[in-house]
């Protein structure tokens, strides 16, 4: 696939300007363009014409372009994931930049009705009532909420104190037993302890405890916070794929891009109401 230079991207998005009422720039790559285009068309309905979206790659690339973009009279918005910055509250404020109020764009696709509909369509042999009963949405995600919220709080803590972390994937914390993948909380606890020890190489225990208390009070243990601050792309969608295997009794599963696109078409997008309001007010 040909990768356009920054200047080529700028010229291309300028050429397409007549096709859009507002120029929208996002993270990710050209293969995600259709996903974002449909997302904004669904979110804005027919009130604002969006025929093209310009993905710029990394978060840093979007922020750089936002800072450097000339004021040419076009309405524009640059959208980036919240990441761990959203968890610890260090939100970048730049003109035309919108930081999503969740870890990443995939988080906005996760809700009970959307998940049930996805399982229903992928299973194909059970009623939606059976899916709802067997899934037990609250109990399913409750198994993960306490430990994964704590893990992501620790990701945010080490980032806040100047360290770094590796995101991995929810599958890292599951082990295969027969035909099943079982969740092992002790693996997550080991990761949390490792990060805590790294933090204590950077700051005192008192500083760690104070900030940890602040974040745990802000992000209490509940499913709403799980689906907000735990990565939708790397944790919540992989958890959904594991659950889909149980319902399908098969390892034949869609790719990340396919599952995102499927979820997008049934998600109500209500959690993006603030972004909708900002775009409509431009």
C-alpha positions in Angstrom: 0.0 0.0 0.0 1.4 3.5 -0.9 1.9 5.7 2.1 1.4 9.4 1.4 3.7 12.0 2.7 2.4 14.6 5.1 2.3 17.3 2.4 0.6 14.9 0.0 -2.1 14.1 2.7 -2.6 17.9 3.1 -3.1 18.4 -0.6 -5.4 15.4 -0.9 -7.6 16.5 2.0 -7.8 20.0 0.5 -8.8 18.6 -2.9 -11.6 16.6 -1.3 -12.9 19.6 0.7 -15.8 20.3 -1.6 -17.2 16.9 -0.6 -17.5 17.7 3.1 -19.1 20.4 5.1 -16.4 19.9 7.7 -12.9 18.4 7.4 -12.4 15.6 9.9 -9.0 14.2 10.7 -8.5 11.1 12.8 -5.9 8.6 14.0 -5.4 5.2 12.2 -4.7 4.5 8.5 -6.4 4.4 5.1 -7.9 1.0 5.8 -9.9 2.6 8.6 -11.3 5.4 6.4 -14.6 3.6 5.6 -15.1 2.9 9.3 -14.7 6.6 10.2 -16.7 7.8 7.3 -19.7 5.6 8.2 -19.3 6.5 11.9 -19.6 10.2 11.2 -22.4 9.8 8.6 -24.4 7.8 11.2 -23.5 10.3 14.0 -24.4 13.4 12.1 -27.2 11.9 10.0 -28.1 14.2 7.1 -27.5 17.4 8.9 -23.8 17.7 7.9 -22.3 16.2 4.7 -19.3 14.0 5.4 -18.1 12.1 2.3 -14.5 11.7 3.3 -12.4 11.5 6.5 -8.7 11.8 6.6 -6.8 9.3 8.8 -3.3 10.6 9.7 -1.8 7.6 11.4 -0.6 8.1 15.0 -2.0 10.4 17.7 1.2 12.4 17.5 0.7 12.9 13.8 -2.8 14.2 14.3 -1.7 16.6 17.0 1.2 17.9 14.9 -1.1 18.4 11.9 -3.6 20.2 14.1 -1.0 22.6 15.3 0.4 23.3 11.9 -2.8 23.4 9.8 -3.3 26.9 8.3 -6.4 28.8 8.9 -8.0 28.6 5.5 -11.6 29.3 6.5 -12.6 25.7 6.4 -14.4 24.2 9.3 -12.2 21.4 10.7 -11.8 19.1 13.7 -8.9 16.8 14.7 -9.9 13.8 16.7 -7.6 11.7 18.9 -8.1 8.9 21.4 -8.2 9.7 25.1 -5.6 6.9 26.0 -4.2 7.0 29.5 -4.2 10.8 29.5 -8.0 10.7 29.8 -7.6 8.4 32.9 -5.2 10.6 34.8 -6.8 13.8 33.5 -3.9 15.4 31.6 -6.0 16.5 28.6 -4.3 18.4 25.8 -6.1 21.6 24.8 -5.4 22.9 21.3 -7.7 24.8 19.0 -9.6 22.4 16.7 -8.4 19.3 18.7 -11.0 17.0 20.2 -9.9 14.3 22.7 -12.3 11.4 22.9 -13.8 10.9 26.3 -12.7 7.2 26.4 -9.6 5.2 25.9 -10.1 4.8 22.1 -12.8 5.1 19.4 -13.7 1.4 19.8 -14.9 2.0 23.3 -17.9 3.8 21.9 -19.1 0.7 20.1 -19.5 -1.3 23.3 -23.0 -1.5 24.8 -25.3 -4.3 25.8 -27.7 -4.2 22.9 -24.8 -4.0 20.3 -23.0 -6.9 21.9 -26.1 -9.1 22.0 -26.9 -8.2 18.3 -23.4 -9.1 17.3 -23.5 -12.5 19.0 -27.0 -13.1 17.6 -25.9 -12.5 14.0 -22.6 -14.4 14.4 -24.2 -17.4 16.2 -27.2 -17.8 13.8 -28.9 -20.7 15.7 -30.2 -19.0 18.9 -32.9 -16.4 19.5 -31.9 -13.0 20.9 -33.7 -14.0 24.1 -31.4 -17.0 24.4 -28.4 -14.9 23.7 -29.3 -12.4 26.4 -30.0 -15.2 28.9 -26.8 -17.1 28.2 -24.6 -14.0 27.9 -25.7 -12.4 31.2 -24.0 -9.2 30.1 -23.5 -7.7 33.6 -22.0 -10.8 35.1 -19.8 -11.4 32.1 -18.1 -8.0 32.2 -18.2 -7.8 36.0 -15.6 -10.6 36.0 -13.2 -8.3 34.3 -14.1 -4.8 35.6 -12.3 -4.7 39.0 -9.0 -6.1 37.8 -8.8 -4.4 34.4 -9.9 -1.0 35.7 -7.1 -1.4 38.3 -4.6 -2.4 35.5 -5.4 0.6 33.4 -5.2 2.9 36.4 -1.7 1.6 36.9 -1.0 2.3 33.2 -2.2 5.8 33.8 -0.1 6.2 36.9 3.2 5.1 35.4 2.5 7.4 32.4 1.7 10.3 34.8 5.0 9.8 36.7 7.1 9.7 33.5 7.5 6.0 33.0 6.2 3.7 30.2 4.1 0.6 29.8 3.3 -2.1 27.2 -0.4 -2.4 26.4 -0.5 -6.1 25.3 -4.0 -7.6 24.7 -6.7 -9.2 26.9 -5.7 -12.6 25.5 -2.5 -12.4 27.4 -4.4 -13.0 30.6 -6.3 -16.1 29.4 -5.0 -19.7 29.4 -6.3 -22.6 27.3 -7.8 -25.5 29.1 -9.2 -28.0 26.7 -11.3 -26.1 24.3 -11.8 -23.2 26.7 -9.8 -20.1 27.4 -9.9 -19.3 31.1 -9.3 -15.9 32.6 -6.5 -15.8 35.1 -6.7 -12.9 37.4 -3.3 -13.7 39.0 -1.6 -12.9 35.6 -3.2 -9.4 35.7 -2.2 -9.0 39.4 1.4 -9.9 38.5 1.3 -7.2 35.8 -0.1 -4.6 38.2 2.5 -5.4 40.8 5.3 -5.1 38.2 4.0 -1.7 37.2 3.7 -0.6 40.8 7.3 -1.6 41.5 8.4 0.4 38.5 6.4 3.4 39.7 8.1 3.2 43.1 11.5 3.5 41.3 10.3 6.9 40.1 8.4 8.4 43.0 7.8 7.8 46.8 5.2 5.5 48.1 3.3 8.5 49.5 3.1 10.1 46.0 2.0 6.8 44.5 -0.6 6.2 47.1 -2.0 9.8 46.9 -2.4 9.6 43.1 -3.7 6.0 43.2 -6.4 7.1 45.7 -7.4 10.0 43.4 -7.8 7.8 40.3 -9.6 4.9 42.1 -12.1 7.4 43.5 -12.6 8.9 40.0 -12.8 5.5 38.3 -14.7 3.2 40.6 -15.4 -0.4 39.8 -18.4 -0.5 37.4 -19.1 -1.7 33.9 -19.5 1.9 32.6 -16.0 2.7 33.7 -14.7 -0.6 32.3 -16.1 0.3 28.9 -14.7 3.8 29.1 -11.1 3.5 30.3 -10.1 0.0 29.4 -9.0 -0.2 25.7 -11.9 -1.2 23.5 -9.5 -2.2 20.7 -7.1 -4.3 22.7 -9.2 -5.6 25.6 -13.0 -5.3 25.1 -13.2 -6.5 21.5 -10.9 -9.4 22.2 -13.2 -10.3 25.1 -16.1 -10.2 22.8 -14.3 -12.5 20.4 -13.7 -15.0 23.1 -17.4 -14.9 24.0 -18.3 -15.3 20.3 -16.2 -18.5 20.2 -18.3 -19.9 23.0 -21.6 -19.2 21.2 -20.4 -20.3 17.7 -18.4 -23.3 18.9 -15.9 -22.3 16.2 -12.6 -20.6 15.8 -13.7 -19.0 12.5 -14.0 -15.4 13.6 -14.0 -11.9 11.9 -10.9 -9.7 11.9 -10.7 -6.6 14.1 -11.7 -4.4 11.1 -14.7 -6.6 10.3 -15.9 -6.7 13.9 -15.5 -2.9 14.3 -17.5 -2.3 11.2 -20.2 -4.7 12.3 -20.5 -3.2 15.8 -20.6 0.3 14.2 -23.7 -0.5 12.2 -25.8 -1.5 15.3 -24.3 0.7 18.0 -26.5 3.7 19.0 -23.4 6.0 19.3 -25.1 7.9 22.2 -21.8 8.1 24.0 -20.5 10.3 21.2 -23.2 13.0 21.8 -20.6 15.6 23.0 -18.5 15.1 19.8 -21.7 15.4 17.8 -22.5 18.7 19.5 -19.0 20.1 19.0 -19.1 19.3 15.3 -22.5 20.8 14.8 -21.4 24.0 16.5 -18.4 24.5 14.3 
